[in-house]
Amino acid sequence: MGHAGMAAAAVRYLRSAGEPMTAGPVEPLPRPDLRAVGDDERAPVDPAEFRRVLGNFATGVTVITAPAPATAPDTTPAGFACQSFAALSLDPPLIAFMVARTSTTWPRIARAGVFCVNVLGAHQGDLCRRFAVSGSDKFAGVAHEPSPVSGSPRLSGVTAWIDCTVHAVHPGGDHLIVVGRVNALGTPDPAPDPGPGPAPEGNGDAPLLFHRGGFGHFTP
């Protein structure tokens, strides 16, 4: 299946951006097609070298969450750690994140049609590690509340949150590029200025950074 076909298959199970995204289930993703990577997509670049060089670009860290299906409210919400996130457009307000085609969490987010981007704070490295592991109850013991529009989990202590509807999905090699339409967003109340040095634990202000395979924090 070519790029156009994969994009069409990805978008068919999603509603158009102008329709409500919370009324009723959406058919599951055609995952085997979307996760296949063709030989013509493989670049002659060593993957280890690619990771090493690109690891020099410092990024923030987010957790993308989606609510449990309305048809199965007793199940856990969906969520995964994501550093491939960016602002995309001011008018209309769009953001984007990238997710591997092999992700087992993405189909659940796609079926929900909505998600919340949780921007992690410097004190939330352990939380990031929890959501980076598959096959476990990631939300066990994690404080959260529904975001105002989609009801996706808004994690406690984050530096910012962005409540979105899935707007479009595009193929990107072994990943998918997910574009979200922003419905609501916010930050916690500013913490008092702690003075020089690292921000105090849990103030919800200083960001968690990822660089060369490790976590760090920002110091002005």
C-alpha positions in Angstrom: 0.0 0.0 0.0 1.5 3.4 -1.0 1.6 6.5 1.0 -1.6 7.9 -0.3 -3.4 4.6 0.3 -2.1 4.4 3.9 -3.1 8.0 4.6 -6.6 7.3 3.2 -6.9 4.1 5.3 -5.8 6.0 8.4 -8.3 8.8 7.9 -11.3 6.6 6.9 -11.8 5.3 10.4 -11.6 8.9 11.8 -14.4 11.4 11.5 -13.8 14.6 9.6 -12.5 17.5 11.7 -15.9 19.3 11.7 -17.9 16.5 13.3 -18.2 15.8 17.0 -15.6 13.3 18.0 -17.2 11.8 21.1 -20.5 10.4 19.7 -20.0 6.6 19.1 -17.1 4.3 18.4 -14.9 4.3 15.4 -13.9 1.2 13.5 -10.4 -0.2 14.5 -7.3 0.9 12.6 -6.1 -1.4 9.8 -2.9 -1.9 11.8 -1.1 -4.5 9.6 -1.2 -2.1 6.7 -0.1 1.0 8.7 2.8 -0.7 10.4 4.4 -2.1 7.3 7.5 -0.3 6.0 8.4 -0.7 2.4 11.9 -1.3 1.1 11.7 2.0 -0.8 11.2 3.8 2.5 14.5 2.6 4.0 17.3 5.1 3.9 21.0 3.9 3.7 21.7 5.3 7.2 22.8 3.2 10.1 19.9 3.3 12.7 22.4 3.5 15.7 24.2 6.5 14.1 20.8 8.1 13.3 19.8 7.9 16.9 23.2 9.1 18.1 23.2 12.2 16.0 19.5 13.1 16.4 19.9 12.6 20.1 21.8 15.9 20.3 18.5 17.7 19.7 17.1 18.3 23.1 13.3 18.0 23.4 10.6 18.3 25.9 8.7 15.2 27.0 4.9 14.6 26.9 2.4 11.9 27.7 -0.4 11.5 25.2 -3.6 10.2 26.8 -7.1 9.2 25.6 -10.2 8.2 27.6 -11.4 4.7 28.1 -14.1 3.7 25.5 -17.6 4.7 26.4 -18.6 1.1 25.6 -16.1 -0.2 28.1 -15.9 2.4 30.9 -14.3 -0.1 33.3 -11.2 -0.4 31.1 -8.2 1.8 31.7 -7.5 4.9 29.6 -4.8 4.9 27.0 -1.5 6.7 27.2 2.1 6.7 26.1 5.3 8.8 26.5 6.1 10.9 23.5 9.0 13.3 22.8 8.1 13.8 19.1 5.7 16.6 19.7 5.4 20.1 18.1 3.2 23.1 17.6 2.0 23.2 14.0 -0.5 26.0 13.3 -2.0 29.1 15.0 -4.9 29.5 12.7 -6.5 27.0 13.0 -4.8 25.9 16.2 -3.1 22.6 15.4 -0.4 20.5 17.1 1.3 17.3 15.9 2.9 14.3 17.4 4.6 11.2 16.0 3.9 7.6 17.0 5.4 4.4 15.8 3.3 2.2 13.5 4.0 -0.7 15.9 2.5 1.1 18.9 -0.2 -0.9 20.6 -1.6 2.3 22.3 -2.1 4.4 19.2 -5.1 2.3 17.9 -6.9 3.0 21.2 -6.3 6.7 20.8 -7.4 6.6 17.2 -10.6 4.9 18.1 -11.3 7.5 20.7 -10.7 10.2 18.2 -9.5 12.6 20.9 -6.5 13.0 23.1 -4.7 15.2 25.7 -1.1 16.2 25.5 0.4 16.4 29.0 3.7 18.4 29.0 5.8 16.8 31.8 7.6 18.8 34.5 11.2 18.3 35.6 10.0 16.2 38.6 8.2 13.7 36.4 10.9 11.5 35.0 9.5 8.4 36.8 6.1 9.2 35.3 7.6 9.3 31.9 9.3 5.9 32.4 6.0 4.5 33.5 4.2 5.5 30.3 7.2 4.4 28.1 6.6 0.8 29.1 3.9 -1.3 27.4 1.8 -4.1 28.8 1.2 -2.6 32.3 -1.5 -0.5 34.0 0.2 2.8 33.4 -2.5 4.8 35.3 -2.3 2.8 38.5 -1.7 5.3 41.3 -1.4 8.2 38.9 -3.5 11.2 39.8 -5.4 12.6 36.9 -8.7 14.3 36.0 -10.7 14.6 32.8 -9.7 17.3 30.4 -12.6 19.8 29.8 -13.6 18.9 26.2 -12.5 15.4 25.4 -12.4 13.9 28.9 -8.9 12.5 28.2 -6.8 12.2 31.3 -5.1 15.4 32.4 -2.2 14.3 34.6 -1.5 16.0 37.9 1.6 18.2 38.2 2.2 18.7 34.4 3.5 22.0 33.2 0.8 22.4 30.5 -2.0 20.4 28.9 -3.6 20.5 25.4 -7.0 19.0 24.8 -7.4 17.9 21.2 -9.4 16.2 18.5 -7.7 14.0 15.9 -7.6 16.2 12.8 -5.5 14.2 10.3 -3.1 11.2 10.1 -0.2 11.1 7.7 2.4 8.3 7.0 6.0 9.1 7.9 8.2 6.1 7.4 8.0 3.7 10.3 5.9 6.4 12.2 2.6 8.1 11.8 2.2 11.9 11.9 -0.9 12.7 14.0 -2.3 16.2 13.7 -4.6 17.4 16.5 -7.1 20.3 16.5 -6.8 22.1 19.8 -10.1 22.5 21.7 -8.8 23.7 25.1 -5.4 24.2 26.8 -3.9 25.6 29.9 -1.1 25.7 32.5 -1.1 25.5 36.3 -1.1 28.6 38.4 2.5 30.1 38.5 4.6 29.0 41.4 6.4 31.5 43.6 9.9 32.4 42.4 12.2 30.0 44.3 15.3 32.1 43.5 18.5 30.7 42.0 19.1 27.0 41.5 16.9 24.1 40.3 13.1 24.5 40.6 11.6 22.8 43.6 10.1 19.3 43.2 6.6 19.3 41.9 6.0 23.0 41.3 4.6 22.2 37.8 6.7 24.9 36.1 10.2 23.7 35.1 10.1 21.4 32.1 11.4 17.8 31.8 14.0 17.7 29.0 15.4 14.7 27.1 18.9 14.8 25.6 21.4 12.1 24.5 19.3 9.4 26.0 18.8 10.9 29.5 16.6 13.3 31.4 17.5 16.8 32.6 16.0 20.1 33.5 16.2 23.7 32.3 18.2 26.3 34.2 17.8 29.9 33.0 
